[in-house]
Amino acid sequence: MITKLNRYLDVISEFFARRKGLLPAIGILLILVNYLLQFFPWFGWFSESDFLLHLGVVLAILGFLLAWAL
């Protein structure tokens, strides 16, 4: 179990080491989508709770921290 987890983390770190800006770019994209959803009230819970905004901010911060570490 531990060896599978270690291999999985190695694969993920190798993937993100080559693509350092992918997570922040996805986070910024989620923030922009959240901004656009505010103008369409039929999305309901997504537009009222700012779920994509919070998810995008967390993902962008983690992406910057991971890019800095790798």
C-alpha positions as a Python dict, from the first residue, in 0.01 Angstrom:
ca = {
    (1, 'M'): (0, 0, 0),
    (2, 'I'): (274, 245, 95),
    (3, 'T'): (482, 161, -213),
    (4, 'K'): (183, 224, -442),
    (5, 'L'): (125, 559, -275),
    (6, 'N'): (493, 648, -312),
    (7, 'R'): (487, 559, -682),
    (8, 'Y'): (168, 758, -732),
    (9, 'L'): (319, 1065, -564),
    (10, 'D'): (636, 1028, -775),
    (11, 'V'): (432, 1021, -1095),
    (12, 'I'): (229, 1325, -987),
    (13, 'S'): (538, 1522, -887),
    (14, 'E'): (710, 1440, -1218),
    (15, 'F'): (399, 1549, -1407),
    (16, 'F'): (373, 1884, -1227),
    (17, 'A'): (749, 1944, -1235),
    (18, 'R'): (727, 1973, -1614),
    (19, 'R'): (404, 2176, -1608),
    (20, 'K'): (458, 2427, -1328),
    (21, 'G'): (192, 2672, -1438),
    (22, 'L'): (-90, 2425, -1492),
    (23, 'L'): (-253, 2438, -1147),
    (24, 'P'): (-242, 2819, -1116),
    (25, 'A'): (-383, 2850, -1469),
    (26, 'I'): (-670, 2614, -1385),
    (27, 'G'): (-731, 2808, -1062),
    (28, 'I'): (-747, 3139, -1247),
    (29, 'L'): (-980, 2983, -1504),
    (30, 'L'): (-1213, 2867, -1225),
    (31, 'I'): (-1214, 3217, -1078),
    (32, 'L'): (-1309, 3364, -1415),
    (33, 'V'): (-1585, 3104, -1463),
    (34, 'N'): (-1721, 3192, -1120),
    (35, 'Y'): (-1728, 3560, -1219),
    (36, 'L'): (-1925, 3478, -1534),
    (37, 'L'): (-2170, 3253, -1347),
    (38, 'Q'): (-2280, 3545, -1129),
    (39, 'F'): (-2459, 3696, -1430),
    (40, 'F'): (-2669, 3383, -1488),
    (41, 'P'): (-2907, 3321, -1197),
    (42, 'W'): (-3026, 2981, -1319),
    (43, 'F'): (-2701, 2818, -1199),
    (44, 'G'): (-2837, 2853, -847),
    (45, 'W'): (-2606, 2712, -582),
    (46, 'F'): (-2284, 2764, -781),
    (47, 'S'): (-2351, 3133, -837),
    (48, 'E'): (-2474, 3197, -481),
    (49, 'S'): (-2204, 3014, -285),
    (50, 'D'): (-1896, 3118, -489),
    (51, 'F'): (-1779, 2756, -478),
    (52, 'L'): (-1568, 2788, -792),
    (53, 'L'): (-1408, 3106, -658),
    (54, 'H'): (-1294, 2936, -340),
    (55, 'L'): (-1183, 2624, -524),
    (56, 'G'): (-991, 2834, -776),
    (57, 'V'): (-812, 3036, -508),
    (58, 'V'): (-708, 2725, -316),
    (59, 'L'): (-594, 2550, -633),
    (60, 'A'): (-396, 2854, -749),
    (61, 'I'): (-222, 2893, -412),
    (62, 'L'): (-136, 2523, -399),
    (63, 'G'): (-12, 2544, -758),
    (64, 'F'): (218, 2836, -678),
    (65, 'L'): (352, 2659, -369),
    (66, 'L'): (407, 2336, -559),
    (67, 'A'): (578, 2517, -848),
    (68, 'W'): (807, 2693, -605),
    (69, 'A'): (897, 2366, -429),
    (70, 'L'): (964, 2177, -752),
}
